[in-house]
Amino acid sequence: MIDLANITVRAGNGGRGAGSFIHVKGKRRGKADGGDGGHGGNVYFETSRDLNTLEPYRFNKDFKAENGVSGLSKLKNGAMGRDLVLKVPVGTEVGIFAGPVSSFLPTSARFKDKSATDIESASLRAVGNPSTTATCEEIVQIYDLVEDGQKVLVARGGEGGRGNAHLRDEYGRRPLSGEAGEEGEQVGLRLELKLIADVGLIGLPNAGKSTLLSILTNAKPQIAPYPFTTLEPNLGVADNFKFQISNFKLENATRRKIVMADIPGLIEGASSGKGLGHEFLRHVERTRILVHLIDAGLENKWDAYKKIRQELSAHSKELAKKKEIVAINKADMIDKVQAKIIEAEFVSHKKRVIFISAIEGTGIGDLMKEILKRVR
C-alpha cells in the first residue's frame, strides 16, 4: 500500500493583458482596446471512495494547472486556465510545506498539530508559526479530508494581467502594452493516508490478526504460520455474520456495516522505526476502538500486552486513550486452569479479557458482541 507521498503542485500563471489600439483615420494611435489576460487555473484536492491508495502519486511528483490565455484586441479577454483537481482516497491528510519539496522526508517525520479551524469543506490545521525562517521541511498547514467528495484549494492561480484598455498613466495616456499576468502559487505537499475503520486489530506478529479478520469480515488476507506475513494494512467489512451471538438482541446492529483494519505486526520499538508497524501506526489513529490480540502460546502475555501499549503511547497520546478490547487468541492451545491464571493476571491490572480461537471459531460470538456494543 502506498500511503505516503511528497509532491509539488503549481497553479497556472495569469495570461498577459493585450496592448492594442483601434485605428482612427488621421491619428497615429486610436482608442486602446487591449483585453485582459485570463486567470490561471487553481489546484484542488478532492476525495473519492473509488481510491484506497496514493499509488497515482508514487512516481509522478509534479502537477501543474493550465495557464490563463493572453488577452486580444477588440477588448477580448483571454480564457481562464482549467483548474486541476487531484483525486485522493478518503482519509488523506494534505500537509503544506513551507517551501517546495525536493525529496522525500523520512517516514518518522510527524505533523505537529497545534491548532485547528475549518476551511471550505475540509478541516484545516495551522501547524506551528509560519515565518520567513521556516525551512521547506516544515509543515505549516494540514487539510484533513475525511468525507467523500470533500474538496479543498491548495494553490491559487495567478490573476490575469490587465489590457491597455484598462490602464492609463497619471496623464490619462494609455500604455502601448498590457500588464504581465501573475504567477500561480507553487507549493510542496506531503500526502499521508490514514485508513478510516471502526475497529483496528493490533498485536505482536503472529498473534492471529489476519485469521481473525478473515473470520469476521469478507477480507481474504494472506495467512501463514510465521511472523510478518502481513506487509500492509488490510480492510474488511463485517455485514453478514457467520456465527451465532447468543443472548444478545442485535436489533439494527447487524444492519450497520463495520469496517475493520488489520494493522501489520508491531514490535517493541516500532514507534521509533523498528520493524514494520511504525509505518502503519497512523492507520490506527482514526479507528473507534482497538481489538488487542495476544497469542495464548506466549510465555508472558502481560508483557506482550504492555509492549504494544507502550508503542501506542509513544506514537500518540490520543491513540493510547482509545477504547480497547483485549482478546487472548489461540485459546485452543491452553486448558481451563491456564486460562484462569491468565485471566486473573489481567484482572489484577483491571483489564478484562475474552478468550477466542480464530482457527476453531470459539469465543468469536462473544468478541463480536463486545465490538457491537462499543461501535453502535
C-alpha positions in Angstrom: 0.0 0.0 0.0 1.3 3.4 -1.0 0.2 5.7 1.9 2.8 8.4 1.8 3.8 10.7 -1.0 5.6 14.1 -1.4 4.7 16.1 -4.4 4.9 19.6 -5.8 1.9 21.4 -7.3 1.8 24.6 -9.2 -1.2 26.7 -10.2 -1.5 28.3 -13.6 0.0 31.7 -14.4 -2.3 34.5 -15.4 -2.4 35.5 -19.0 -0.8 38.7 -20.2 -3.0 41.7 -21.0 -3.1 42.8 -24.6 -1.7 46.1 -25.9 -3.6 47.3 -29.0 -5.4 50.3 -30.4 -8.4 50.8 -32.7 -7.2 52.5 -35.9 -8.6 56.0 -36.2 -8.0 57.8 -39.6 -5.7 60.8 -39.2 -4.4 59.8 -35.8 -1.2 58.0 -35.0 -2.8 56.0 -32.3 -6.5 55.5 -31.8 -8.5 54.2 -28.8 -6.9 51.5 -26.7 -8.8 48.2 -27.0 -6.5 45.6 -25.4 -8.3 42.8 -23.5 -7.4 41.3 -20.1 -5.5 38.1 -19.7 -7.3 35.0 -18.3 -6.9 33.8 -14.7 -4.6 30.9 -14.1 -6.1 27.6 -13.1 -6.3 26.6 -9.4 -5.2 23.3 -7.9 -7.7 21.4 -5.7 -7.7 18.1 -3.9 -10.9 16.1 -3.8 -11.6 12.8 -2.0 -13.1 9.8 -3.7 -14.1 6.4 -2.3 -13.0 4.8 -5.6 -9.4 5.2 -4.4 -7.8 3.4 -1.5 -4.1 4.2 -2.0 -1.8 7.0 -3.1 -0.5 5.0 -6.0 -1.1 7.8 -8.5 1.5 9.9 -6.7 4.1 7.2 -6.4 6.1 8.2 -9.5 4.5 11.4 -10.8 5.7 14.1 -8.4 4.9 17.3 -10.3 1.5 18.6 -11.2 0.5 21.9 -12.8 -2.8 23.6 -13.7 -3.3 25.4 -17.0 -2.1 28.9 -17.6 -4.5 31.7 -18.4 -4.6 32.8 -22.1 -3.3 36.2 -23.0 -5.9 38.9 -23.9 -6.6 40.0 -27.5 -7.5 43.2 -29.3 -11.1 44.4 -29.6 -11.5 44.1 -25.8 -11.4 40.3 -26.0 -10.3 38.8 -22.7 -8.2 35.6 -22.6 -9.7 32.3 -21.5 -9.2 31.2 -17.9 -6.8 28.2 -17.4 -8.6 25.0 -16.4 -8.4 24.0 -12.8 -6.5 20.9 -11.8 -8.5 18.6 -9.5 -6.3 15.8 -7.9 -8.2 12.8 -6.5 -7.2 11.2 -3.2 -8.7 8.5 -1.0 -10.9 9.4 1.9 -8.8 9.7 5.0 -5.9 11.6 3.3 -4.1 14.4 5.1 -2.7 17.0 2.8 0.2 18.8 4.6 1.6 22.0 3.0 5.4 22.5 3.4 6.9 25.9 4.0 8.7 25.6 0.6 8.7 23.3 -2.5 9.5 19.7 -1.9 12.8 18.5 -3.4 12.9 15.0 -1.9 11.1 12.6 0.3 11.2 13.2 4.0 11.9 10.4 6.5 8.8 8.4 7.4 9.4 9.3 11.0 8.7 13.0 10.3 5.5 13.8 12.0 3.0 16.5 11.7 2.9 18.9 14.7 -0.8 19.6 15.3 -1.1 22.7 17.4 -4.4 24.4 16.4 -7.5 23.7 14.2 -10.0 25.6 12.3 -12.5 24.8 9.5 -11.9 26.0 5.9 -14.2 25.4 3.0 -15.4 21.7 3.2 -12.2 20.4 4.9 -10.6 20.7 8.3 -7.5 22.9 8.1 -4.9 22.9 10.8 -2.3 25.6 11.1 0.9 24.0 12.4 3.4 26.0 14.3 4.1 29.6 13.4 4.8 30.0 9.7 7.6 32.6 9.2 10.3 33.6 6.7 12.7 31.5 8.6 10.7 28.3 8.1 12.5 25.6 6.1 11.0 23.6 3.3 10.8 20.6 5.5 8.3 22.2 7.9 4.6 21.5 7.6 2.7 24.8 8.1 -0.9 23.7 7.3 -2.8 20.4 7.2 -6.1 19.7 5.4 -7.8 16.7 6.9 -10.1 15.1 4.3 -12.3 12.5 5.9 -15.5 12.6 3.9 -16.3 11.5 0.4 -16.4 14.4 -2.1 -14.5 16.9 0.1 -12.7 19.5 -2.0 -10.0 21.9 -0.9 -8.0 24.6 -2.6 -4.2 24.2 -2.1 -2.8 26.6 -4.8 -4.4 29.6 -6.3 -3.9 30.6 -10.0 -2.4 33.9 -10.9 -4.6 36.9 -11.8 -4.6 37.8 -15.5 -2.9 41.0 -16.5 -5.0 44.0 -17.5 -5.1 45.0 -21.1 -4.1 48.5 -22.0 -7.8 49.4 -22.4 -8.0 49.3 -18.6 -4.7 51.1 -18.0 -3.6 54.7 -18.0 -0.8 56.8 -16.6 -1.1 59.9 -14.5 -1.8 62.0 -17.6 -4.6 59.8 -18.8 -2.5 58.2 -21.6 -2.9 54.5 -22.4 0.3 52.4 -22.5 1.4 50.5 -25.6 1.3 47.1 -23.8 -0.7 45.3 -21.2 0.3 44.0 -17.8 2.0 40.7 -17.3 -0.1 38.1 -15.6 0.7 37.0 -12.0 2.5 33.7 -11.4 0.5 30.9 -9.9 1.3 29.6 -6.4 3.7 26.7 -6.2 3.7 24.6 -3.0 5.2 21.4 -1.8 2.8 18.9 -0.3 3.0 15.8 1.9 0.2 13.3 1.4 -0.5 10.9 4.2 -3.3 8.3 4.0 -4.8 7.2 7.3 -7.4 4.4 6.8 -10.8 5.0 8.3 -12.1 2.0 10.1 -14.4 1.3 13.1 -12.2 -1.4 14.5 -8.4 -1.7 14.4 -6.8 -5.2 15.1 -3.4 -4.8 16.8 -0.9 -7.1 18.4 2.5 -8.6 18.2 3.5 -10.5 15.0 1.8 -13.9 14.5 -1.0 -13.1 17.0 -3.6 -14.2 14.5 -5.0 -10.8 13.3 -5.3 -11.8 9.7 -7.0 -15.0 10.6 -9.5 -13.1 12.8 -10.1 -10.5 10.0 -10.9 -13.3 7.6 -13.4 -14.8 10.1 -15.2 -11.6 11.0 -15.3 -10.0 7.5 -15.2 -10.6 3.8 -11.5 -9.9 3.6 -9.0 -12.5 2.4 -5.6 -11.5 3.7 -2.5 -13.7 3.3 -2.2 -16.1 6.3 0.8 -18.1 7.2 2.3 -19.6 10.4 5.2 -17.2 10.6 5.7 -13.5 11.7 5.2 -10.5 9.4 3.0 -12.3 7.0 1.0 -9.1 6.6 3.1 -6.4 5.0 0.4 -3.8 4.6 -2.9 -3.0 6.3 -5.9 -5.0 5.2 -9.5 -3.7 5.4 -12.6 -5.9 5.7 -16.3 -5.2 6.1 -18.4 -7.2 8.6 -22.0 -7.1 7.4 -23.1 -10.7 7.3 -22.0 -12.5 10.4 -21.3 -16.2 10.0 -21.8 -17.2 13.7 -24.4 -17.1 16.5 -24.3 -14.4 19.1 -26.3 -15.8 21.9 -28.5 -13.9 24.4 -27.9 -10.6 22.6 -30.5 -8.5 20.9 -28.8 -7.1 17.9 -31.8 -5.1 16.7 -30.3 -2.9 14.0 -26.7 -3.5 14.9 -26.0 -6.1 12.2 -27.5 -3.9 9.6 -24.7 -1.5 10.1 -21.5 -2.3 8.2 -18.5 -2.4 10.4 -15.1 -1.7 8.8 -12.2 -3.5 10.4 -8.5 -2.9 9.7 -5.7 -5.5 10.3 -2.6 -3.5 11.2 0.7 -5.3 10.4 2.5 -6.7 13.4 4.0 -4.2 15.9 7.2 -5.0 17.8 9.0 -3.3 20.7 10.5 0.0 19.3 8.0 0.2 16.4 7.2 3.9 17.2 10.9 4.8 16.7 11.2 2.9 13.4 11.8 -0.8 14.2 10.0 -3.5 12.3 7.0 -2.7 10.0 4.5 -1.4 12.5 5.7 2.2 12.7 4.8 2.5 9.0 1.2 1.8 9.8 0.5 3.1 13.2 -1.1 6.1 11.6 -3.9 3.8 10.3 -5.0 3.1 13.9 -5.5 6.8 14.7 -8.9 7.0 13.0 -10.3 3.8 14.4 -13.1 4.0 17.0 -12.0 1.0 19.1 -9.0 -1.3 19.2 -9.0 -5.1 19.4 -5.7 -6.1 21.0 -4.9 -9.7 20.2 -2.5 -11.7 22.3 -1.1 -15.1 21.5 -2.0 -17.6 24.2 1.2 -19.5 23.4 3.4 -16.7 24.6 5.2 -17.2 27.9 4.3 -13.8 29.3 1.0 -12.4 28.0 1.0 -9.3 30.2 4.5 -8.3 29.0 3.3 -8.7 25.4 0.3 -6.5 26.1 2.5 -3.8 27.7 4.9 -3.7 24.8 2.1 -2.8 22.4 0.6 -0.3 24.8 3.9 1.4 25.2 4.3 1.8 21.4 0.8 3.3 21.1 1.6 5.8 23.8 4.9 6.7 22.2 3.3 7.2 18.8 0.3 9.4 20.1 -1.2 10.1 23.5 -4.6 10.2 21.9 -4.1 6.8 20.4 -3.3 5.4 23.8 -6.6 6.7 25.1 -8.8 4.8 22.6 -11.2 2.2 23.9 -9.9 -1.4 23.5 -10.9 -5.0 23.8 -8.3 -7.5 24.9 -8.6 -10.9 23.3 -6.4 -13.9 24.1 -6.3 -15.7 20.8 -5.4 -19.4 20.1 -7.2 -20.4 23.3 -7.4 -24.0 22.0 -3.7 -24.3 23.0 -4.3 -23.9 26.7 -6.5 -25.6 29.3 -9.1 -24.1 31.7 -6.6 -23.9 34.5 -4.1 -21.9 32.4 -7.0 -19.7 31.2 -7.9 -18.9 34.8 -4.3 -17.9 35.6 -4.1 -15.6 32.6 -7.5 -14.0 33.4 -6.5 -13.4 37.0 -3.3 -11.7 35.9 -5.1 -9.3 33.7 -7.9 -8.7 36.2 -5.2 -7.8 38.7 -4.3 -4.9 36.4 -8.0 -4.1 35.9 -8.2 -5.5 32.4 -11.0 -7.8 31.2 -10.0 -10.4 28.6 -12.0 -12.5 26.1 -10.7 -16.0 25.2 -11.1 -16.8 21.5 -9.8 -19.2 18.9 -9.9 -17.7 15.4 -9.0 -21.1 13.9 -11.8 -23.1 15.6 -14.2 -20.2 15.9 -14.7 -20.4 19.6 -15.4 -17.2 21.5 -15.9 -15.3 18.3 -19.5 -14.6 19.1 -18.6 -13.1 22.5 -15.9 -10.9 20.8 -18.3 -9.7 18.2 -21.0 -8.9 20.8 -18.5 -6.8 22.6 -17.4 -5.0 19.4 -21.0 -4.2 18.5 -21.7 -2.8 22.0 -18.7 -0.4 21.5 -19.4 0.8 18.0 -23.2 1.2 18.0 
